[in-house]
């Protein structure tokens, strides 16, 4: 299973930057590599259009939509024009392709301190060249893990309130419980956005100890 699924069908455009609106939606407003969402980094302005296969080595793919990825500026600049040689590819070293596979499930393990450890040569190559263990990413992974725990608690509380609402008598009590549920829904939505809670988020299960 891949990390991201392309559903957009953009027209043929002349400049790769013109595909940005389509890429934002296809990549769920998060970085294809570190998975940090726009809301964490300060907005769309901190994101760039990455050429998965670099233009320097694959000029014919400059404006091919399938070669364009939505990435934060940091990941994009670390990746830059790096591409493995044929010899390295034959040995199993390459970038994990988030539109073809899930590197966090198939190629990397996340430790209790947020550090990624390679499971495969692909994971090691990708992690090293995009620097996926830089301090800001370690801190964010720990924050996201905490948010995931908070979401479970809040969702359970919301379910209890919803059950209570069904048996609540009196308009005042009904209104207060409804307001509490609405407040919880707002908080849950905000936390999901911050944790890049796209459909594949819970795919990793337990973290490595």
C-alpha positions, 0 to 999 in steps of 0.5 A: 500500500502506498502512502498517497493516492493520486486522484486528481486529473489535471490538464497538461500545463507548461510549468511544474509549479502550476500543478501545485493546487492539484498536488496539495489535494493529492498529498492531503496537504502534507509533505510526501516525505516527512508527512508534516502537514501545512498547519504545523509548518505555517501554511502552504508557503513553506511547501514546494513542488518536488521532482521525484526523479530530478530534472537534472537527470530526467529532463523529460519528466520536468512537467510530468504530473506523476513525477511531481510531489508535494514536499516541505522546503526542508525535505525538498532541499535535502533531497535536491538533485540526489539520485542513486547510480545504476550500480547503487540501484542494482545493490538495492539502494534507492529512494522510497516512492511514497506514491508506490509504497509506504516507506514508514511501513515497509522500509523504516521503524520508528523508535520510542524517541521518534528516531527512524531506523532502517529496515531495508536499504531503501529505508536507509538510503531515503532516511539518510539523503532526506535527513528524516532524523533531523531534530525537528522531525524527532520532536514532531513525531513525539508530538504526533504520538501524543496527539494520537493518544489524546484523540482516542481519549477525546473520541471515547468521551464524545461517544459517551456524551452522544449516548447521554444526549439520547437520554437527556431530559430537559431542553437546557441539559440537551443544549449543554450536552450538544454544545460539549459535543460540538466543542469536542468535534472542533478539538478533534478536527484541529488535532487531526489536522495537526497530526496529519491524520490522513487515512493511512495514519494508524498503519504502523501499529506499535512503535519499536522499543 
